[in-house]
Amino acid sequence: MVDDAALCLTVDRGNTTLDCMLHGGDAVPERARLAPAPGELAAFLGGRVPDRVAGVTVVDGGLEPVRALCAKLGRPLLQAGVELSCPLELAYPEPHTLGADRWVAAVAAHEPNEVATIVVDCGTAVTVDAVSGAGAFLGGVIAPGAATIAHGLAERAPGLPRPGLDATFGLPAVTSGDAVAAGVQLGFAGLVEGLVARVATAVGFVAPRVVVTGGHAELFARHSRLDHERVPDLVHRGLRCLLSKHGSAS
């Protein structure tokens, strides 16, 4: 098990950011979304040396700068899907094609309750995945995230006002700016709600627990009518679970 006194660094390398969290020991948990440049993580650590480091990436080679920094600090980087194996049964016939970030989030969502769960990660892409109470990752769907939808609309319809993901609006909207903001924000929430319902029906879940994480989880929560739990650090919790299963540091 991971020693509660151990200082752990967990790193989630997404499509556009390096999401880092330092937790454990006597430290107050710290989290930052960094540009994936080599120097930014070192600046975040500020001279502190974590006892254990775990990471996950959706980008080939995306953790190499982290691995290089860990080598300088004398700490191995344990990567999900490489040094850290998945404890869930995977329904994918070719498990290597499943993004490790998806099953890491599923591990964290399943671990405390062990009930049928739908896991939603609202990032550059939004993923909606089903995990059975018995601990089987049953698969799910991948769709455009909120920022991707907004960017696509701005690119394909440059004559419209740029969509604002933080903009407030009235409904029905009576300006083009409000109409675009409402369409993108409410459309994103409706997209996720619909996908959750479809995935739950497909796997036979009745009233499953729904756990939502990711950079645009707050946007979804702002507009969603779906009963759900928001867990901002879900992937980091999953990485810490994997460290516990991997054993104590040498």
C-alpha positions in Angstrom: 0.0 0.0 0.0 1.0 3.6 -0.4 2.3 5.0 2.8 0.0 7.9 3.9 3.1 9.8 4.8 4.5 9.5 1.3 4.4 12.6 -0.9 2.9 11.5 -4.2 2.9 13.3 -7.6 0.2 12.3 -10.0 0.2 13.5 -13.6 -2.6 13.4 -16.2 -1.2 14.3 -19.6 -4.2 15.2 -21.7 -4.4 16.4 -25.3 -3.6 20.0 -24.4 -2.4 20.2 -20.8 -0.3 18.6 -18.1 -2.7 18.2 -15.1 -0.5 17.7 -12.0 -1.4 17.1 -8.4 0.9 16.8 -5.4 -0.7 15.2 -2.4 0.0 13.0 0.7 2.4 13.4 3.5 2.0 16.6 5.5 1.5 18.8 2.4 -1.8 20.5 1.6 -2.8 19.0 -1.8 -1.7 21.2 -4.7 -3.0 21.0 -8.3 -2.1 22.9 -11.5 -2.8 22.6 -15.1 0.4 23.3 -16.9 1.6 23.6 -20.5 3.4 20.3 -21.4 6.8 22.0 -21.5 9.7 20.5 -19.6 10.3 23.4 -17.2 6.8 23.9 -16.0 6.6 20.8 -13.9 9.9 21.6 -12.2 8.6 25.0 -11.4 5.4 23.5 -9.9 7.5 21.2 -7.7 9.6 24.2 -6.5 12.5 21.9 -5.3 10.3 19.4 -3.6 11.0 15.8 -4.4 8.0 13.4 -4.3 8.4 10.0 -2.9 6.3 8.3 -5.6 5.2 9.5 -9.1 2.4 8.0 -11.2 1.2 9.3 -14.6 -1.2 8.6 -17.5 -1.2 10.0 -21.0 -3.4 10.1 -24.1 -0.5 11.3 -26.2 2.2 9.0 -27.4 5.4 10.0 -25.6 3.5 12.6 -23.7 5.1 11.7 -20.3 8.7 11.6 -21.5 9.5 15.1 -20.1 8.1 13.9 -16.8 10.1 10.7 -16.9 13.3 12.7 -17.6 12.6 15.0 -14.7 11.9 12.0 -12.4 15.2 10.4 -13.4 17.0 13.6 -12.4 15.2 13.5 -9.0 16.0 9.8 -8.6 12.4 8.7 -8.6 10.9 6.3 -11.2 7.8 7.3 -13.1 5.1 4.6 -13.0 2.9 4.9 -16.0 -0.7 3.5 -16.2 -0.7 0.8 -18.8 3.1 0.3 -18.6 4.4 -0.2 -15.1 0.9 0.1 -13.6 -1.6 -2.5 -14.9 -5.4 -2.2 -15.0 -7.1 -4.1 -12.2 -10.5 -4.0 -14.0 -11.8 -6.6 -16.4 -11.8 -5.0 -19.9 -14.5 -5.7 -22.4 -12.3 -4.4 -25.2 -11.2 -7.2 -27.5 -7.9 -5.2 -28.1 -7.2 -3.7 -24.7 -4.2 -1.8 -25.9 -6.4 0.4 -28.0 -8.3 1.7 -24.9 -7.0 5.0 -23.6 -5.5 4.4 -20.2 -7.0 7.7 -18.9 -10.5 6.1 -19.3 -9.8 3.0 -17.3 -7.8 5.0 -14.6 -10.9 7.2 -14.1 -13.0 4.0 -14.0 -10.8 2.5 -11.3 -11.3 5.5 -9.1 -15.1 5.7 -9.7 -15.5 2.0 -8.9 -13.2 1.7 -5.9 -15.2 3.2 -3.1 -18.7 1.9 -3.9 -18.5 -1.0 -6.3 -21.8 -0.3 -7.8 -22.9 0.1 -11.5 -21.4 3.5 -12.5 -21.3 5.7 -15.6 -18.0 7.7 -15.7 -18.0 11.0 -17.7 -14.8 12.9 -18.4 -15.4 16.3 -19.9 -12.1 17.3 -21.6 -11.1 18.1 -25.2 -13.1 15.0 -26.0 -15.9 13.8 -23.7 -15.9 10.1 -22.8 -18.8 8.3 -21.3 -18.0 4.8 -20.0 -19.8 2.1 -18.1 -18.3 0.1 -15.2 -20.2 -2.8 -13.6 -20.5 -3.3 -9.9 -18.3 -6.4 -10.3 -15.5 -4.2 -11.7 -15.8 -4.8 -15.4 -15.1 -1.9 -17.8 -17.8 -2.4 -20.4 -16.9 0.4 -22.8 -18.6 3.5 -23.8 -18.5 6.4 -26.3 -16.2 9.3 -27.2 -17.6 12.6 -28.5 -16.4 16.2 -29.0 -15.9 18.2 -25.8 -17.4 21.6 -25.1 -14.3 23.6 -26.3 -14.0 21.4 -29.4 -17.7 22.1 -30.3 -17.2 25.8 -29.8 -14.0 25.8 -31.8 -15.6 23.9 -34.6 -18.6 26.3 -34.8 -16.3 29.3 -34.8 -14.1 27.8 -37.6 -17.0 26.6 -39.8 -19.3 29.7 -39.2 -16.9 32.7 -38.9 -19.8 35.1 -39.4 -21.3 34.2 -36.0 -20.1 35.6 -32.7 -17.5 33.5 -31.1 -19.1 31.0 -28.6 -18.4 31.8 -25.0 -18.2 28.9 -22.6 -18.3 31.2 -19.6 -20.9 33.6 -21.0 -24.2 34.1 -19.4 -27.4 34.2 -21.5 -31.1 34.5 -21.4 -33.4 31.9 -22.9 -34.8 32.2 -25.4 -31.8 34.2 -26.5 -32.6 37.6 -28.2 -29.0 38.4 -29.4 -26.8 36.3 -31.7 -24.1 36.2 -29.1 -26.5 34.8 -26.5 -28.0 32.4 -29.0 -24.5 31.0 -29.8 -23.5 30.8 -26.1 -26.8 29.1 -25.2 -26.6 26.7 -28.1 -23.0 25.5 -27.4 -23.4 25.3 -23.6 -26.9 23.7 -23.5 -26.1 21.6 -26.5 -23.0 20.2 -24.7 -25.0 19.4 -21.6 -27.7 17.8 -23.6 -25.1 15.8 -25.6 -23.6 14.4 -22.4 -27.0 13.6 -20.8 -28.1 11.8 -24.0 -25.0 9.7 -24.1 -25.2 8.8 -20.5 -28.8 7.6 -21.1 -27.8 5.6 -24.2 -24.8 3.9 -22.6 -26.7 3.0 -19.5 -29.5 1.5 -21.5 -27.1 -0.4 -23.7 -25.5 -2.2 -20.8 -28.7 -2.7 -18.8 -27.9 -0.2 -16.0 -31.0 1.1 -14.1 -30.5 4.4 -12.3 -26.7 4.0 -12.2 -24.4 6.2 -10.2 -23.0 8.9 -12.5 -19.6 10.4 -11.8 -18.4 13.5 -13.7 -14.8 14.9 -14.0 -12.7 16.9 -16.4 -12.0 20.5 -17.2 -15.5 21.2 -18.3 -17.3 19.3 -15.6 -18.4 22.5 -14.0 -19.9 23.7 -17.3 -21.9 20.4 -17.5 -23.0 20.8 -13.9 -24.2 24.3 -14.5 -26.7 23.3 -17.1 -27.4 19.6 -16.5 -30.6 18.2 -15.1 -29.0 14.8 -14.5 -28.3 13.7 -10.9 -24.6 13.2 -10.7 -21.5 13.4 -8.5 -18.7 15.8 -9.6 -15.2 14.6 -8.7 -12.6 17.0 -10.1 -9.6 14.9 -9.2 -11.0 11.5 -10.3 -8.0 10.6 -12.5 -5.6 11.5 -9.8 -7.5 9.3 -7.3 -7.3 6.5 -9.8 -3.5 6.9 -10.1 -3.2 6.9 -6.4 -5.3 3.7 -6.2 -2.9 2.1 -8.7 0.1 3.1 -6.7 -1.5 1.4 -3.7 -2.1 -1.8 -5.6 1.5 -1.6 -7.0 3.0 -1.8 -3.5 5.2 0.4 -1.4 8.1 2.3 -2.7 11.5 0.7 -2.7 
